[in-house]
Amino acid sequence: MLSVGLLCYKSSVKPKDRLQNHIMSSLTSNLKSHIQSDIKKNLKNKLKIVIGDKNLSSWSMRPWLVLKASGLPFREEQILLDRPSTKARLAKVSPSGRVPVLYWCDVAIWDSLAISELIAELAPDAELWPGDAVDRAVARSYVAEMHSGFSALRDQLSMTLSLRMTIAHLSTATISDIHRILHLWREALGKSKGPFLFGKFGIVDAFYAPVVFRFLSYGIAIKDRKILRYMEFVQRHPAVVEWVNGAQAEKPWIERF
Ligand SMILES: N[C@@H](CCC(=O)N[C@@H](CS)C(=O)NCC(=O)O)C(=O)O
């Protein structure tokens, strides 16, 4: 069910919204679902995500996967990175000069985590966070650690989705990041029993999905069968498949080198 309070993007509930909420609460469930499906249709005009290259932009991939998994209709616009026009184009649409940016009507939300949180609020039925409060706090810790950490892994194994190679040398810091991620995955899968980190595909999986492709791209040898199975599930998730297809349709990334 869509949150009717989020019909309007302003933070304070305006009188019109209060009236809408009152009307909605007094409707029969049939009529409510009719109105909600109408709201959903209109969302396509209200929700737009601006992303970078699907091959390269791991920060864009994360909230894009969350949006897809939410089932909310949205539009997307792409600004290719590392081109002569990139900085100027980014400056026009993004308050931080970076992608991703989500537009909710004409309000920009310019960070992958802030975008994911909004999507979770707009689509509570998609259960993008675990239902249990303690699990949800742990899931948020996973996401926060990815959002602010793993810089060695990000630098040395930068995401290039279509790349397949074997890396000759991994720095000690990168090895330590890899071990930490494998430990986190093992812990979560041990508790949830899979198929995803907290059971159902959610924001945590979207945030770690680029890592799956970094491991594949650079031939990082994973032996743990449960982790290999998890990586398979991530690759087979329909949202991930759609993103990868988009990446493959992009101009060959190799041209950039
Ligand atoms: N903390 C931001 C990071 C966003 C970010 O660094 N995006 C990169 C692309 S993956 C970017 O826009 N770089 C600007 C450029 O390449 O010119 C987020 O979570 O969304």
Ligand as a Chemical Component Dictionary entry (heavy atoms), coordinates in Angstrom:
data_LIG
# 
_chem_comp.id                   LIG 
_chem_comp.type                 NON-POLYMER 
_chem_comp.pdbx_formal_charge   0 
_chem_comp.three_letter_code    LIG 
# 
loop_
_chem_comp_atom.comp_id 
_chem_comp_atom.atom_id 
_chem_comp_atom.alt_atom_id 
_chem_comp_atom.type_symbol 
_chem_comp_atom.charge 
_chem_comp_atom.model_Cartn_x 
_chem_comp_atom.model_Cartn_y 
_chem_comp_atom.model_Cartn_z 
_chem_comp_atom.pdbx_ordinal 
LIG N1  N1  N 0 27.769 9.303  -1.208  1  
LIG C1  C1  C 0 27.249 9.350  -2.559  2  
LIG C2  C2  C 0 28.373 8.983  -3.535  3  
LIG C3  C3  C 0 28.011 9.301  -4.982  4  
LIG C4  C4  C 0 29.205 9.247  -5.935  5  
LIG O1  O1  O 0 30.371 9.315  -5.514  6  
LIG N2  N2  N 0 28.915 9.143  -7.258  7  
LIG C5  C5  C 0 29.939 9.153  -8.281  8  
LIG C6  C6  C 0 29.621 8.124  -9.376  9  
LIG S1  S1  S 0 29.569 6.444  -8.780  10 
LIG C7  C7  C 0 29.904 10.488 -9.012  11 
LIG O2  O2  O 0 28.849 11.023 -9.261  12 
LIG N3  N3  N 0 31.057 11.041 -9.390  13 
LIG C8  C8  C 0 31.124 12.292 -10.113 14 
LIG C9  C9  C 0 31.948 12.208 -11.341 15 
LIG O3  O3  O 0 32.376 11.094 -11.700 16 
LIG O4  O4  O 0 32.154 13.243 -11.971 17 
LIG C10 C10 C 0 26.050 8.401  -2.654  18 
LIG O5  O5  O 0 25.935 7.513  -1.793  19 
LIG O6  O6  O 0 25.186 8.560  -3.530  20 
# 
loop_
_chem_comp_bond.comp_id 
_chem_comp_bond.atom_id_1 
_chem_comp_bond.atom_id_2 
_chem_comp_bond.value_order 
_chem_comp_bond.pdbx_ordinal 
LIG N1  C1  SING 1  
LIG C1  C2  SING 2  
LIG C1  C10 SING 3  
LIG C2  C3  SING 4  
LIG C3  C4  SING 5  
LIG C4  O1  DOUB 6  
LIG C4  N2  SING 7  
LIG N2  C5  SING 8  
LIG C5  C6  SING 9  
LIG C5  C7  SING 10 
LIG C6  S1  SING 11 
LIG C7  O2  DOUB 12 
LIG C7  N3  SING 13 
LIG N3  C8  SING 14 
LIG C8  C9  SING 15 
LIG C9  O3  DOUB 16 
LIG C9  O4  SING 17 
LIG C10 O5  DOUB 18 
LIG C10 O6  SING 19 
# 
